[in-house]
Each structure stands twice: as structure tokens, then as C-alpha cells.
Amino acid sequence: MCLCLRCSLSRWLHTPNGNSCPQCRTKVTARNIISKLFFDQPDEDAEEDPSVLRNELTAAKAKLSEKDKEKRDLTKEKDKLEDRLVTIRVTLNELSEQLQDEQDKNKTLKQQMKLVDIHKKQAQQAEVDAKKLRKKLVELERLQLLIKGSSSEAEDMIQDMGEGAESARSLARHLTVLKKEHEKVKEMRRKSAEEAERYRKELSTKRVQCAETTKELQVTQDQLRDAKQQIQNLTAKNKMLKQELAEGKSTPGSRATTKRLLLESPAPLLIKKPCLDGAIYLDDETIMPVTPEEENFTQRRNNARLKREKKEFDWKPVKTTSVAETVKKDLRDIGNFDLSPYPHHQMGARTIRETNHRFGAVNKGYNGMGGHEKILNLQPRIGKPLPKKSKFVSRSRASVPSRDPALPTLDDFITS
């Protein structure tokens, strides 16, 4: 049953082949669409519809043409495959023949290799036999020479011994002795060969050791060369240091300069430093005043020494502060003030030193390292008191006397 609606017919007319009715194949346009319902029902009469038969025939012809086309395509493909199969068979036959030829050649080569191996083994065996025969030939030649050389002696010996049983026994004994001697000679030759082999091995070992020793000797020579170079460098450095030390040494006449430089250098606290007042402290509780004449003489002597040192060391004058002059004046006034009527008001050396060191000072002096530099002194000066004489006290010999600690030296100061 085929149901034809207006929407389906409109869709059919818009297709490329939609210019006819899908049922009766008559030309139809959108204006003359006939809205009908068609029902597929068996006709009451047995007659076939010509349009249906025509459609079926057209469909059968189309299928037949398609089948014919497929048949032709398959036939062509079959022909191609047959041609290819023929070509493959020909190629297979050729390859089979080549394979057979190669197999035959391989078999032939294997047989030839077997024959070559057999000939090679025979040649090796023949070579070994030839070596043995050569050795035997050499031995026979030596034996022949020995026989030829001793035949005359043997004939003379037989003639001397004569003929008879006793002479035969003597010859047998003589031959036995000769045989033993020959065995001894063979044994000696064998031992000599063993010793020669051992010496040969030892020689190879010694050569290896000699090569290693040569390498070690070369390394040692290189090290010795480096050590000599270092010694030369150190010698040159030592010479240069000695020269610098000789140049840095002071003249014999400048002992006072050295002493002053030592006192002005940054030495340990136990070494006494100079004071500005010029007083000499013999004890912690005693002050020795200085007269104006002595002070002027000391000032002139110090000025002359300073000029000599400035000329010797090529120093440049350094401007000092006014604080030193003020302190020096105060100390001079204190030193000139007579306190003898007031013994309980006398100032000790410690008080004067404390007054002297309430101010800093900038000095230029020996720095202990071979040069001179400016020194800023900010620490209080501590004078070293003179050792007091101890009274004699009787002690037993069993008691061990106490020793004073060693005083610091210039060497310890320089090394520190």
C-alpha cells in the first residue's frame, strides 16, 4: 500500500528526478498534484499490471547490466592475475634453478674444503716428520763423523788386545764404560739446556725490572732536578733576605738610636717607655728632679741626636700636637715644686705617670718589622720598677731557691 500525501509529493517534486508521479510515472507539476490514496490489494482479476512489469523488467535489466560489468571486471582481473601468475612461475623456476646451482656449488666447495683440510693435516704431519727426520739426519751425521774419527782408534785397540775370549771381555767392559760416559754427557746436555731456559726466563724478568727501574730513575731524576731548582730559588731568596737584612742593619755608632727606637716601638708592657718630663725613676716612691742646666743640656743632646737620626734614616718632620707641650709643662711644674716640708703630700711616681698618661700621643718610631710608622698611643704607660735587694736569709740546702721569671728579650718581641 503506498500512501501519497501532499507533503511527501512536494518533497518528491523537489528532487532531481521528481518530474513524474512516483506511482504512475506521468509528468506532474506542483499545480496538478492529485491527492489520492493508493492501496496495494490483490486484484480480483489475475491480470498483471503492465507498468509493474515494465518496472520489474527495467530493474532486472539494470541488475543484469551490473552483473555483466562485474563479470567483465572480474575477467580482466583474472587475466591480469593469470599473467602475473605465469610471470611468478617463470621467476620461481629461474630462482629454483639458481638455488640448485648454488647448492651444487656449495656441495662442491664443501668437498674441496674437506680435501684442503686433509691436505693441510697431511702437510702439517709431513712438516713434523721432516723436522724429526732432519734431527735424526743431524744425529746420524754426527754419529758418522764420530765413527769415522774413532774407527782407526777402534781398529788399533782391537789389534792391541788381540783375538780371544779375554780380549772380547775387555772390549765389552770398555764399551760399557763408554756407554755410561755417553749417558753422562747426555744428562749434562739436558741439564745445560734446562739451565739455559731458566737463564733465558730470568733474563726476560730482569729486563722488565730494568725497564721499571729506569722509569723510577727517570722520575727520581726529575724530582732531583725540581729539588735543585727549589734549592736555587731558596738560596737566591736567602741571599736577598740577607742583603735586605744587611741593608736594614744600623751602624755601630747608632746604639742609642736603636735603643730609642726599641723603646718607642709597640713593645710589650713590661718594657719601659720614655716619659715627657725627662725624670729618672730609680724607685716607685722616689722622684729625682732635674735642674734647668741639665734639662737644657739634655734637650741639646736630644736635638743633636734627632738631627743625626733624621739625616741617617731620611725622616721627615712630623707636627706634634700642643697637648704634649701642655702635659710637659704641667709635669715640669710638678717636678720643680718642692714638697719637702710636706712629706705626707709628696706624689709618687705612679701618680705622676697617671697624670702623664691621661692624654693620647702620636709618635713615629720603629715598628719592629724593619720599618717606621706613626703610632697612636692610647694606653697608660706602666713603668717597670727596679728589683729590690732582698736581705740574706739563711736557708737549708734541701730547700730549692725560687727563680725569677726570665725577662722579655728583643728576639721574643720580634718573633711575636
Sequence and secondary structure as in RCSB ss.txt:
>XXXX:A:sequence
MCLCLRCSLSRWLHTPNGNSCPQCRTKVTARNIISKLFFDQPDEDAEEDPSVLRNELTAAKAKLSEKDKEKRDLT
KEKDKLEDRLVTIRVTLNELSEQLQDEQDKNKTLKQQMKLVDIHKKQAQQAEVDAKKLRKKLVELERLQLLIKGS
SSEAEDMIQDMGEGAESARSLARHLTVLKKEHEKVKEMRRKSAEEAERYRKELSTKRVQCAETTKELQVTQDQLR
DAKQQIQNLTAKNKMLKQELAEGKSTPGSRATTKRLLLESPAPLLIKKPCLDGAIYLDDETIMPVTPEEENFTQR
RNNARLKREKKEFDWKPVKTTSVAETVKKDLRDIGNFDLSPYPHHQMGARTIRETNHRFGAVNKGYNGMGGHEKI
LNLQPRIGKPLPKKSKFVSRSRASVPSRDPALPTLDDFITS
>XXXX:A:secstr
 EE  HHHHHHHHTSTT SB TTT  B  STT    EE     SS    HHHHHHHHHHHHHHHHHHHHHHHHHH
HHHHHHHHHHHHHHHHHHHHHHHHHHHHHHHHHHHHHHHHHHHHHHHHHHHHHHHHHHHHHHHHHHHHHHHHHHH
HHHHHHHHHHH SSHHHHHHHHHHHHHHHHHHHHHHHHHHHHHHHHHHHHHHHHHHHHHHHHHHHHHHHHHHHHH
HHHHHHHHHHHHHHHHHHHHHHHS  TT HHHHHHHHHHS   TTS    SS  EEEETTEEE   HHHHHHHHH
HHHHHHHHHHHHHT       HHHHHHHHHHHHHHHS  TT GGG   HHHHHHHHTSS EEEEEE SSSSEEEE
EE S                 TTS          HHHHHH 
